């Protein structure tokens, strides 16, 4: 009989036991393993074979594992997709975060990188101002596209923006002409922001670099700092722009 599985033992931390067991199966694969049989999975995880088969069925459905013709199991294509996302995120962080930190150091205000997510924008990276009074946006927050300087910049450089009518059409044309957008109270009444586009090598917009601060601390010199930071990132996240947008 199998001993208590390591994945089962780890569920004592308060997580979900079935999830821990499934993840334990994935972690059973080691460098050099092209596939594993049921007996090997049982040996490496300590799980009963009947339990393993039930978990494998769910993992197969999620494309995390693949059952081969000889009955053995290999990692599925979803694992590869997640690995690519991890690599892209890691590389992007290494490129973006130093630029954001330097911008915060120069201005004393909060800096962020926004990318489009459907009809919203995602705060992908964020470095907070050292001041206790600031806007409280976090990386991972979804914000509107039609309010806030970051959303305005992302929209202005989108091909659909050219179809805008009325005041919006004038606004987006102005943003493209100036290469940035600075405003007070566009999203929140007491918050000022400056945003500039970050382009990929193909010339398409990949992200918006944004500096935000309380309205009373806004300075016109922030515009030059944001533009300089956006130029540093332009062309560096080109390979990721498709997945980010």
C-alpha angles and dihedrals in degrees: 000000000000119000121236106298119246089229090052091049091051090056087074086087088079101265128122112288096212091053091049091051093049091049088048089059091053091048089053088076112093135193108288096025110127092175141347132215126226092257092052092049091050092049094049097044103032090228125138113257091238089056092047092053092053092049092046090055090059092043090050090051089054090046090240090124133022127211111225126214092257091057095255123123131237132183112274131234093260089068088056092049092051090048091055091050090050092050092048093048092048093050092046093051091052090053101039106038097062089052093049092046092051091049091052090048092052097045106024089228137108120277130195144170116227127195130186119261109182108289093350139055126240123219095227099176131009137181115192127226114252088232115101091223109069141114112284106225119144134202107270096035118131115224133183122272094212096056133049127038094268092054092046092053094048090050096044093059095043113103090233090061089072088069093058116118134206122006093350092059090053092046095051092046088053092050091052091047094049097037093227144046126226122181144154119224098002092132104008124018097234098039127091125196144184121199135180131184123255111210132202123226089265090063095248121126112261102176146339121248110213137190118194133185142153110289093246092058097049116124128187090227088070088077093067091047092052093047091051092050093048090052090054090057098040110111094010099090096038095118090054100044095091094054094042097051 
